[in-house]
Amino acid sequence: MGYARKVGWVTAGLVIGAGACYCIYRLARGRKQNKEKMAEGGPGDVDDVGDCPGARYNDWSDDDDDNSESKGIVWYPPWARIGTEAGTRARARARARATRARRAVQKRASPNSDDTILSPQELQKVLCLVEMSEKPYILEAALIALGNNAAYAFNRDIIRDLGGLPIVAKILNTRDPIVKEKALIVLNNLSVNAENQRRLKIYMNQVCDDTITSRLNSSVQLAGLRLLTNMTVTNEYQHMLANSISDFFRLFSAGNEETKFQVLKLLLNLAENPAMTRELLRAQVPSSLGSLFNKKENKEVILKLLVVFENINDNFKWEENEPTQSQFSQGSLFFFLKEFQVCADKILGIESHHDFLVKVKVGKFMAKLAEHMFPNSQE
C-alpha cells in the first residue's frame, strides 16, 4: 500500500511538473530576444507611409510584480517543495528560467540591434501565446515582442501570413488598458502596409469607438488616434470616420497638448482629401474652438489648425456650393468659418504674438477667408 501511494505521488508530480515546465518554456521562448523598443511607426526601414513619429520605448508594467523578479511567473514542480538537494536544485532552475524570461522583456534594446528580430517560427510561437494566454503580463510581453518585429517592413507580411492580424485585433476586446494599448501599437505598426490596411479596415469602427470613449488623454486613446492616423494616410478608408469627426474636434478642444497634436495629424489627413471637405464642414465643433486662438496656446497647435482650415477653404468652392449651404446646421464647422470674423478680435490678438511665423500664417488665412467666403464684402 505504501509503495503504491509513493508511485502515485511520483506519477502525479511528473505530470504536473511537466505541464508547469512547459508553461515556463513557452513564456521564456515567447520573450526570447524581445527588447522593449516599441515603435509607433518603426525605425529607419519602415515603409514611407503614414504617421511614423519614430521609435518609442515603453516601460514594462506588471501589476503582479511587487518588485519581486520571481513572484507571479515562477512555477515550482511538486518535487521541488521537498526539502532535498534535488528539490533545491529544481527550485533554483525554476527561478533562473523565470528571471531570464522577465529580463528578456525588461532589458531595453538598441534601435538597430539585430537580436530584436524573431524568425517566422518564433513569431508563430508568440502569436500562439497571444491567442492562448489569458494572463495580462504574458500578453503584454508577447505583444511587445510583436510590436518590435512589426516595426520592420519584411515582418509585416510574415505576421499577416501567419494569421496575426485577427489574433491581435481580438485583444482589443480586453478590459486591461495596458494590454489594449500594446495591441493598438502592434496594429499601428502593422498598418504601415497597404495589404494590412485592407484587412484592418474592418476594425476601424471599433478602434474609433474605443478611442473616443477612452479616458481623455490616456495611453489607449493616443494609441488609437495613431492607428487611425495611419489608416487615413490614403483616401481609401477616410469615409469610415465621417460620423466621428465631431468627436475628434471635441477631443481636440478638451485634450492636452499631446492629444491635440495627434488629433490634428488625423484632421490634416482628412482635410487634404477634397472628398472629405463636406463631411468636415458638417461636423459639429465645440464653441470653445475659437478660444484656442490666443497667445497662451502652443504656436504649433495654432499653425497646424490653420493648415487644416486652409485646406478645407481651398477644397470647398464657396460660390459654387452656395445653393447647398442650407445643408449645414448651426454649430457646424461651416458656420464657425462663416462667422470667423466674429472672432476677429481674438485672432487679431495673435498679431502681437512674438513669433513672426504665427503672424504671417494668420494674415494669409484671413486674406484667403475674405477672398473665398466673403467676396462681395470686398466691393
BELLIN-V653595 format. One record per pair of residues at least 24 apart in sequence whose C-alpha atoms are under 10 Angstrom apart, sorted by sequence separation. I is the first residue (numbers start at 1). J is the second residue. D is the distance in whole Angstrom. If there is no record, write none. Layout:
# BELLIN-V653595
I,J,D ; I,J,D
This chain:
# BELLIN-V653595
36,60,8 ; 70,94,9 ; 71,95,9 ; 73,97,10 ; 74,98,6 ; 204,228,7 ; 309,333,10 ; 313,337,9 ; 70,95,6 ; 73,98,6 ; 74,99,8 ; 143,168,8 ; 165,190,8 ; 245,270,9 ; 312,337,10 ; 341,366,9 ; 69,95,9 ; 70,96,9 ; 72,98,9 ; 73,99,9 ; 123,149,9 ; 164,190,10 ; 165,191,10 ; 340,366,9 ; 69,96,10 ; 70,97,9 ; 71,98,9 ; 118,145,8 ; 201,228,10 ; 204,231,8 ; 70,98,6 ; 71,99,10 ; 73,101,9 ; 117,145,9 ; 118,146,9 ; 143,171,10 ; 238,266,10 ; 242,270,9 ; 281,309,10 ; 309,337,8 ; 341,369,9 ; 69,98,8 ; 70,99,6 ; 73,102,9 ; 116,145,8 ; 117,146,10 ; 241,270,9 ; 280,309,10 ; 340,369,9 ; 341,370,9 ; 69,99,6 ; 118,148,9 ; 119,149,10 ; 160,190,8 ; 201,231,8 ; 221,251,10 ; 340,370,10 ; 68,99,10 ; 69,100,10 ; 117,148,8 ; 118,149,7 ; 156,187,10 ; 159,190,8 ; 165,196,8 ; 169,200,8 ; 172,203,9 ; 200,231,9 ; 238,269,8 ; 239,270,9 ; 249,280,10 ; 281,312,8 ; 338,369,9 ; 69,101,10 ; 70,102,9 ; 116,148,7 ; 117,149,6 ; 123,155,9 ; 127,159,9 ; 139,171,9 ; 208,240,9 ; 212,244,8 ; 233,265,10 ; 238,270,7 ; 253,285,9 ; 254,286,9 ; 280,312,8 ; 281,313,10 ; 337,369,8 ; 338,370,10 ; 69,102,7 ; 116,149,7 ; 117,150,9 ; 131,164,9 ; 156,189,8 ; 157,190,9 ; 166,199,9 ; 170,203,10 ; 173,206,9 ; 197,230,9 ; 198,231,9 ; 204,237,9 ; 208,241,8 ; 229,262,8 ; 232,265,10 ; 233,266,9 ; 246,279,10 ; 252,285,10 ; 253,286,7 ; 69,103,9 ; 117,151,10 ; 124,158,9 ; 130,164,9 ; 151,185,10 ; 156,190,6 ; 165,199,8 ; 166,200,8 ; 169,203,7 ; 172,206,8 ; 197,231,7 ; 213,247,10 ; 217,251,9 ; 225,259,8 ; 228,262,10 ; 229,263,8 ; 232,266,7 ; 235,269,8 ; 242,276,8 ; 245,279,8 ; 246,280,8 ; 249,283,8 ; 250,284,9 ; 252,286,10 ; 253,287,9 ; 254,288,9 ; 277,311,9 ; 278,312,9 ; 339,373,10 ; 102,137,10 ; 105,140,10 ; 106,141,9 ; 117,152,8 ; 120,155,8 ; 123,158,8 ; 124,159,8 ; 127,162,8 ; 131,166,10 ; 132,167,10 ; 144,179,10 ; 147,182,8 ; 150,185,9 ; 151,186,8 ; 155,190,9 ; 156,191,8 ; 160,195,9 ; 165,200,7 ; 172,207,8 ; 185,220,9 ; 188,223,8 ; 192,227,9 ; 196,231,10 ; 197,232,10 ; 201,236,10 ; 205,240,7 ; 209,244,9 ; 212,247,7 ; 216,251,8 ; 228,263,10 ; 229,264,9 ; 230,265,10 ; 231,266,9 ; 232,267,9 ; 233,268,10 ; 234,269,8 ; 235,270,8 ; 238,273,9 ; 241,276,10 ; 244,279,10 ; 245,280,7 ; 246,281,10 ; 248,283,9 ; 249,284,8 ; 250,285,7 ; 251,286,10 ; 253,288,7 ; 254,289,9 ; 272,307,10 ; 277,312,6 ; 281,316,9 ; 338,373,7 ; 102,138,10 ; 105,141,6 ; 119,155,9 ; 123,159,7 ; 127,163,8 ; 128,164,9 ; 131,167,6 ; 143,179,8 ; 146,182,9 ; 147,183,8 ; 150,186,7 ; 153,189,9 ; 156,192,8 ; 157,193,8 ; 160,196,7 ; 184,220,8 ; 187,223,10 ; 188,224,8 ; 191,227,7 ; 201,237,7 ; 204,240,8 ; 205,241,8 ; 208,244,8 ; 211,247,10 ; 212,248,8 ; 222,258,8 ; 226,262,7 ; 229,265,7 ; 230,266,8 ; 232,268,10 ; 233,269,6 ; 234,270,9 ; 239,275,9 ; 242,278,10 ; 243,279,8 ; 244,280,10 ; 245,281,10 ; 246,282,9 ; 247,283,9 ; 248,284,10 ; 249,285,6 ; 250,286,6 ; 253,289,6 ; 268,304,8 ; 271,307,9 ; 272,308,8 ; 276,312,9 ; 277,313,9 ; 337,373,9 ; 338,374,9 ; 104,141,9 ; 105,142,9 ; 111,148,10 ; 118,155,9 ; 127,164,6 ; 130,167,7 ; 131,168,8 ; 142,179,10 ; 143,180,10 ; 145,182,10 ; 146,183,9 ; 147,184,9 ; 148,185,10 ; 149,186,9 ; 150,187,8 ; 151,188,9 ; 152,189,8 ; 153,190,9 ; 156,193,7 ; 159,196,10 ; 166,203,9 ; 169,206,10 ; 173,210,10 ; 177,214,9 ; 181,218,9 ; 182,219,10 ; 183,220,10 ; 184,221,10 ; 185,222,10 ; 186,223,10 ; 187,224,10 ; 188,225,10 ; 189,226,10 ; 190,227,9 ; 191,228,9 ; 193,230,10 ; 194,231,9 ; 197,234,10 ; 204,241,8 ; 211,248,10 ; 217,254,9 ; 218,255,10 ; 222,259,7 ; 225,262,6 ; 226,263,9 ; 228,265,10 ; 229,266,5 ; 232,269,6 ; 233,270,9 ; 235,272,9 ; 238,275,9 ; 239,276,7 ; 242,279,6 ; 243,280,10 ; 245,282,9 ; 246,283,5 ; 247,284,8 ; 248,285,9 ; 249,286,7 ; 250,287,10 ; 252,289,9 ; 253,290,10 ; 264,301,8 ; 267,304,10 ; 268,305,8 ; 271,308,6 ; 274,311,9 ; 277,314,10 ; 278,315,9 ; 117,155,9 ; 120,158,7 ; 124,162,7 ; 126,164,10 ; 127,165,10 ; 130,168,7 ; 136,174,10 ; 140,178,7 ; 141,179,9 ; 143,181,10 ; 144,182,7 ; 147,185,7 ; 148,186,8 ; 150,188,9 ; 151,189,6 ; 152,190,9 ; 157,195,8 ; 169,207,10 ; 172,210,9 ; 181,219,7 ; 182,220,9 ; 184,222,10 ; 185,223,6 ; 188,226,7 ; 189,227,8 ; 191,229,10 ; 192,230,7 ; 193,231,10 ; 198,236,9 ; 202,240,10 ; 209,247,10 ; 212,250,9 ; 216,254,8 ; 217,255,6 ; 221,259,8 ; 222,260,10 ; 224,262,10 ; 225,263,7 ; 228,266,7 ; 229,267,8 ; 231,269,10 ; 232,270,7 ; 234,272,10 ; 235,273,7 ; 238,276,8 ; 241,279,9 ; 242,280,8 ; 245,283,6 ; 246,284,5 ; 247,285,8 ; 250,288,9 ; 253,291,9 ; 267,305,9 ; 270,308,9 ; 271,309,8 ; 272,310,10 ; 273,311,9 ; 274,312,8 ; 277,315,7 ; 278,316,8 ; 102,141,9 ; 105,144,8 ; 109,148,10 ; 119,158,9 ; 120,159,8 ; 123,162,8 ; 124,163,9 ; 128,167,9 ; 131,170,9 ; 139,178,10 ; 140,179,5 ; 143,182,6 ; 144,183,9 ; 146,185,10 ; 147,186,4 ; 150,189,6 ; 151,190,7 ; 153,192,8 ; 156,195,10 ; 157,196,8 ; 160,199,9 ; 180,219,9 ; 181,220,5 ; 184,223,6 ; 185,224,8 ; 187,226,10 ; 188,227,5 ; 191,230,7 ; 192,231,8 ; 197,236,10 ; 198,237,9 ; 201,240,9 ; 205,244,9 ; 208,247,10 ; 212,251,8 ; 216,255,7 ; 217,256,7 ; 223,262,9 ; 225,264,10 ; 226,265,9 ; 227,266,10 ; 229,268,9 ; 230,269,9 ; 233,272,10 ; 234,273,9 ; 235,274,10 ; 243,282,10 ; 244,283,8 ; 245,284,8 ; 246,285,6 ; 247,286,10 ; 250,289,9 ; 253,292,8 ; 261,300,9 ; 265,304,8 ; 268,307,8 ; 269,308,9 ; 271,310,9 ; 272,311,6 ; 273,312,9 ; 276,315,9 ; 277,316,7 ; 101,141,9 ; 105,145,8 ; 124,164,8 ; 127,167,7 ; 130,170,10 ; 131,171,9 ; 134,174,10 ; 136,176,7 ; 139,179,7 ; 140,180,9 ; 142,182,9 ; 143,183,6 ; 146,186,6 ; 147,187,8 ; 149,189,9 ; 150,190,6 ; 152,192,10 ; 153,193,8 ; 156,196,8 ; 180,220,7 ; 181,221,8 ; 183,223,9 ; 184,224,6 ; 187,227,7 ; 188,228,8 ; 190,230,10 ; 191,231,7 ; 194,234,9 ; 197,237,9 ; 208,248,10 ; 211,251,10 ; 216,256,9 ; 217,257,9 ; 219,259,10 ; 222,262,7 ; 225,265,9 ; 226,266,8 ; 229,269,7 ; 235,275,9 ; 239,279,9 ; 242,282,9 ; 243,283,8 ; 244,284,10 ; 245,285,9 ; 246,286,9 ; 249,289,8 ; 257,297,9 ; 261,301,7 ; 264,304,7 ; 265,305,10 ; 267,307,10 ; 268,308,5 ; 271,311,6 ; 272,312,8 ; 274,314,9 ; 275,315,9 ; 276,316,10 ; 120,161,10 ; 121,162,10 ; 123,164,9 ; 127,168,8 ; 130,171,8 ; 136,177,10 ; 137,178,9 ; 138,179,10 ; 139,180,10 ; 140,181,9 ; 141,182,9 ; 142,183,10 ; 143,184,10 ; 144,185,9 ; 145,186,9 ; 146,187,10 ; 147,188,9 ; 148,189,9 ; 149,190,9 ; 150,191,9 ; 151,192,9 ; 177,218,9 ; 178,219,8 ; 179,220,9 ; 181,222,9 ; 182,223,8 ; 183,224,10 ; 184,225,10 ; 185,226,8 ; 186,227,9 ; 188,229,9 ; 189,230,9 ; 192,233,9 ; 217,258,8 ; 218,259,9 ; 221,262,10 ; 222,263,9 ; 225,266,7 ; 229,270,9 ; 232,273,10 ; 235,276,9 ; 242,283,9 ; 257,298,8 ; 260,301,7 ; 264,305,7 ; 267,308,7 ; 268,309,9 ; 270,311,9 ; 271,312,6 ; 274,315,5 ; 275,316,10 ; 60,102,10 ; 120,162,8 ; 136,178,8 ; 137,179,8 ; 140,182,7 ; 143,185,9 ; 144,186,8 ; 147,189,7 ; 150,192,9 ; 177,219,8 ; 178,220,8 ; 181,223,6 ; 184,226,9 ; 185,227,7 ; 188,230,7 ; 217,259,6 ; 267,309,10 ; 270,312,9 ; 271,313,9 ; 272,314,10 ; 273,315,8 ; 274,316,8 ; 136,179,7 ; 139,182,9 ; 140,183,8 ; 143,186,7 ; 146,189,9 ; 147,190,8 ; 177,220,6 ; 180,223,9 ; 181,224,8 ; 184,227,7 ; 187,230,10 ; 188,231,8 ; 216,259,8 ; 217,260,9 ; 257,300,10 ; 258,301,10 ; 261,304,8 ; 264,307,10 ; 265,308,9 ; 268,311,8 ; 271,314,10 ; 272,315,8 ; 135,179,10 ; 136,180,10 ; 139,183,9 ; 146,190,10 ; 177,221,10 ; 180,224,10 ; 257,301,8 ; 260,304,10 ; 261,305,9 ; 264,308,8 ; 268,312,10 ; 271,315,8 ; 284,328,10 ; 287,331,8 ; 289,333,10 ; 60,105,8 ; 61,106,9 ; 260,305,10 ; 282,327,8 ; 283,328,9 ; 284,329,8 ; 285,330,10 ; 286,331,8 ; 287,332,10 ; 27,73,9 ; 59,105,10 ; 60,106,6 ; 282,328,6 ; 283,329,9 ; 284,330,8 ; 285,331,6 ; 286,332,9 ; 290,336,8 ; 59,106,8 ; 60,107,9 ; 281,328,7 ; 282,329,7 ; 284,331,6 ; 285,332,6 ; 286,333,9 ; 289,336,9 ; 58,106,10 ; 60,108,10 ; 281,329,10 ; 282,330,9 ; 283,331,8 ; 284,332,4 ; 285,333,6 ; 302,350,10 ; 24,73,8 ; 59,108,9 ; 252,301,10 ; 278,327,10 ; 279,328,10 ; 282,331,9 ; 283,332,5 ; 284,333,6 ; 285,334,9 ; 287,336,9 ; 23,73,10 ; 24,74,8 ; 58,108,9 ; 278,328,9 ; 282,332,5 ; 283,333,6 ; 284,334,9 ; 285,335,10 ; 286,336,10 ; 290,340,8 ; 293,343,9 ; 23,74,10 ; 24,75,7 ; 57,108,8 ; 281,332,6 ; 282,333,6 ; 283,334,8 ; 284,335,9 ; 285,336,8 ; 293,344,10 ; 295,346,9 ; 299,350,10 ; 310,361,10 ; 322,373,10 ; 23,75,8 ; 24,76,10 ; 57,109,9 ; 280,332,9 ; 281,333,5 ; 282,334,7 ; 284,336,9 ; 290,342,10 ; 291,343,9 ; 293,345,10 ; 294,346,6 ; 295,347,9 ; 306,358,10 ; 313,365,9 ; 21,74,10 ; 280,333,7 ; 281,334,5 ; 282,335,9 ; 290,343,7 ; 293,346,6 ; 294,347,7 ; 319,372,8 ; 20,74,9 ; 21,75,8 ; 57,111,10 ; 279,333,10 ; 280,334,8 ; 281,335,8 ; 290,344,10 ; 292,346,9 ; 293,347,6 ; 294,348,9 ; 295,349,7 ; 296,350,10 ; 299,353,9 ; 303,357,9 ; 307,361,9 ; 310,364,9 ; 314,368,9 ; 318,372,6 ; 319,373,8 ; 20,75,6 ; 21,76,8 ; 56,111,10 ; 278,333,10 ; 279,334,10 ; 281,336,9 ; 291,346,7 ; 292,347,9 ; 293,348,9 ; 294,349,7 ; 295,350,6 ; 303,358,7 ; 306,361,8 ; 310,365,7 ; 313,368,8 ; 314,369,9 ; 317,372,8 ; 318,373,6 ; 319,374,9 ; 19,75,10 ; 20,76,7 ; 21,77,8 ; 55,111,8 ; 278,334,9 ; 281,337,9 ; 290,346,8 ; 291,347,9 ; 293,349,8 ; 294,350,6 ; 295,351,9 ; 299,355,8 ; 302,358,8 ; 303,359,10 ; 306,362,8 ; 309,365,8 ; 310,366,10 ; 313,369,7 ; 316,372,9 ; 317,373,9 ; 318,374,9 ; 319,375,9 ; 20,77,7 ; 290,347,8 ; 293,350,7 ; 294,351,10 ; 295,352,8 ; 296,353,10 ; 316,373,10 ; 318,375,10 ; 17,75,9 ; 19,77,9 ; 20,78,10 ; 295,353,6 ; 299,357,9 ; 300,358,9 ; 303,361,7 ; 306,364,10 ; 307,365,9 ; 310,368,8 ; 314,372,8 ; 17,76,8 ; 18,77,8 ; 294,353,9 ; 295,354,9 ; 299,358,7 ; 302,361,9 ; 303,362,8 ; 306,365,7 ; 310,369,8 ; 313,372,8 ; 16,76,10 ; 17,77,4 ; 295,355,10 ; 302,362,9 ; 306,366,10 ; 309,369,9 ; 313,373,8 ; 16,77,7 ; 17,78,6 ; 15,77,10 ; 16,78,7 ; 17,79,8 ; 14,77,8 ; 15,78,10 ; 17,80,9 ; 13,77,7 ; 14,78,8 ; 73,137,9 ; 13,78,5 ; 14,79,9 ; 72,137,9 ; 73,138,9 ; 12,78,9 ; 13,79,7 ; 13,80,10 ; 34,101,10 ; 44,111,9 ; 10,78,9 ; 32,100,9 ; 33,101,10 ; 35,103,9 ; 36,104,9 ; 37,105,10 ; 43,111,7 ; 44,112,9 ; 9,78,9 ; 10,79,8 ; 28,97,7 ; 31,100,9 ; 32,101,7 ; 34,103,9 ; 35,104,6 ; 36,105,6 ; 37,106,10 ; 42,111,9 ; 43,112,8 ; 293,362,10 ; 9,79,10 ; 24,94,8 ; 27,97,9 ; 28,98,7 ; 31,101,6 ; 32,102,10 ; 34,104,6 ; 35,105,5 ; 36,106,6 ; 37,107,9 ; 38,108,10 ; 27,98,8 ; 28,99,9 ; 30,101,8 ; 31,102,8 ; 32,103,10 ; 33,104,6 ; 34,105,6 ; 35,106,7 ; 36,107,6 ; 37,108,6 ; 38,109,10 ; 25,97,8 ; 28,100,7 ; 29,101,8 ; 31,103,9 ; 32,104,6 ; 33,105,8 ; 34,106,9 ; 35,107,6 ; 36,108,5 ; 37,109,6 ; 39,111,9 ; 64,136,9 ; 65,137,9 ; 21,94,8 ; 24,97,7 ; 25,98,9 ; 28,101,5 ; 31,104,6 ; 32,105,8 ; 34,107,8 ; 35,108,5 ; 36,109,6 ; 37,110,8 ; 38,111,9 ; 63,136,9 ; 64,137,8 ; 20,94,10 ; 24,98,7 ; 27,101,7 ; 28,102,8 ; 30,104,10 ; 31,105,6 ; 33,107,10 ; 34,108,9 ; 35,109,5 ; 36,110,9 ; 37,111,7 ; 62,136,8 ; 63,137,8 ; 26,101,10 ; 27,102,9 ; 28,103,10 ; 29,104,10 ; 30,105,10 ; 31,106,10 ; 34,109,8 ; 35,110,8 ; 36,111,10 ; 61,136,10 ; 62,137,6 ; 21,97,10 ; 25,101,9 ; 28,104,8 ; 33,109,9 ; 35,111,9 ; 61,137,8 ; 62,138,9 ; 24,101,8 ; 28,105,10 ; 60,137,9 ; 35,113,9 ; 62,140,9 ; 37,116,9 ; 61,140,8 ; 62,141,10 ; 35,115,9 ; 36,116,9 ; 60,140,9 ; 61,141,10 ; 33,114,9 ; 34,115,8 ; 35,116,6 ; 60,141,8 ; 33,115,6 ; 34,116,6 ; 35,117,10 ; 32,115,9 ; 33,116,6 ; 34,117,8 ; 32,116,9 ; 33,117,8 ; 34,118,8 ; 60,144,9 ; 249,333,10 ; 33,118,7 ; 32,118,8 ; 58,144,9 ; 246,332,9 ; 246,333,9 ; 30,118,10 ; 33,122,10 ; 32,122,9 ; 31,122,10 ; 30,122,7 ; 29,122,8 ; 30,123,8 ; 55,148,10 ; 30,124,9 ; 31,125,10 ; 32,126,10 ; 30,125,6 ; 31,126,8 ; 29,125,8 ; 30,126,5 ; 55,151,9 ; 29,126,8 ; 30,127,9 ; 54,151,10 ; 27,125,10 ; 30,128,9 ; 26,125,8 ; 27,126,9 ; 30,129,7 ; 26,126,9 ; 29,129,10 ; 30,130,9 ; 26,128,10 ; 27,129,8 ; 26,129,8 ; 46,150,9 ; 47,151,9 ; 36,141,9 ; 38,143,10 ; 39,144,10 ; 42,147,9 ; 43,148,10 ; 46,151,6 ; 47,152,8 ; 48,153,10 ; 27,133,10 ; 35,141,10 ; 38,144,7 ; 41,147,10 ; 42,148,8 ; 45,151,8 ; 46,152,6 ; 47,153,6 ; 31,138,9 ; 34,141,8 ; 37,144,8 ; 38,145,8 ; 40,147,9 ; 42,149,9 ; 44,151,9 ; 45,152,6 ; 46,153,5 ; 47,154,10 ; 30,138,9 ; 34,142,9 ; 36,144,7 ; 37,145,9 ; 38,146,9 ; 39,147,7 ; 40,148,10 ; 42,150,8 ; 43,151,7 ; 44,152,9 ; 45,153,7 ; 46,154,9 ; 30,139,10 ; 34,143,10 ; 35,144,8 ; 36,145,8 ; 38,147,6 ; 39,148,7 ; 41,150,9 ; 42,151,4 ; 43,152,7 ; 44,153,10 ; 45,154,9 ; 31,141,6 ; 32,142,10 ; 34,144,7 ; 35,145,7 ; 37,147,8 ; 38,148,5 ; 39,149,9 ; 40,150,10 ; 41,151,7 ; 42,152,7 ; 43,153,10 ; 46,156,10 ; 27,138,7 ; 30,141,8 ; 31,142,6 ; 34,145,5 ; 36,147,9 ; 37,148,6 ; 38,149,9 ; 39,150,8 ; 40,151,8 ; 41,152,9 ; 42,153,9 ; 27,139,10 ; 30,142,6 ; 31,143,10 ; 33,145,8 ; 34,146,9 ; 36,148,8 ; 37,149,10 ; 38,150,9 ; 39,151,6 ; 29,142,10 ; 30,143,10 ; 31,144,9 ; 32,145,9 ; 34,147,10 ; 35,148,7 ; 38,151,8 ; 39,152,10 ; 27,141,9 ; 31,145,7 ; 34,148,8 ; 35,149,10 ; 37,151,10 ; 27,142,9 ; 30,145,8 ; 31,146,10 ; 34,149,9 ; 63,178,10 ; 30,146,10 ; 62,178,9 ; 61,178,8 ; 60,178,10 ; 61,179,10 ; 58,182,9 ; 52,188,9 ; 51,188,9 ; 52,189,9 ; 50,188,10 ; 51,189,10 ; 50,189,10 ; 52,192,8 ; 50,191,8 ; 51,192,8 ; 47,189,10 ; 49,191,9 ; 50,192,6 ; 46,189,9 ; 49,192,6 ; 50,193,9 ; 38,182,9 ; 40,184,10 ; 41,185,9 ; 48,192,8 ; 49,193,8 ; 40,185,6 ; 41,186,10 ; 47,192,6 ; 48,193,9 ; 49,194,9 ; 39,185,8 ; 40,186,8 ; 42,188,10 ; 46,192,8 ; 47,193,7 ; 38,185,8 ; 39,186,9 ; 40,187,10 ; 41,188,7 ; 42,189,7 ; 46,193,9 ; 47,194,10 ; 38,186,9 ; 40,188,7 ; 41,189,5 ; 42,190,10 ; 39,188,9 ; 40,189,6 ; 41,190,9 ; 39,189,7 ; 40,190,10 ; 41,191,9 ; 42,192,9 ; 38,189,9 ; 41,192,7 ; 53,226,10 ; 52,226,9 ; 51,226,7 ; 50,226,9 ; 51,227,8 ; 50,227,9 ; 51,228,9 ; 52,229,10 ; 50,228,10 ; 51,229,6 ; 52,230,8 ; 50,229,7 ; 51,230,5 ; 50,230,5 ; 51,231,9 ; 49,230,8 ; 50,231,7 ; 51,232,9 ; 49,231,10 ; 50,232,8 ; 51,233,8 ; 40,223,8 ; 50,233,5 ; 49,233,7 ; 50,234,8 ; 41,226,9 ; 49,234,9 ; 40,226,8 ; 41,227,10 ; 40,227,9 ; 41,230,9 ; 51,262,10 ; 51,265,8 ; 51,266,9 ; 51,269,10 ; 50,269,10
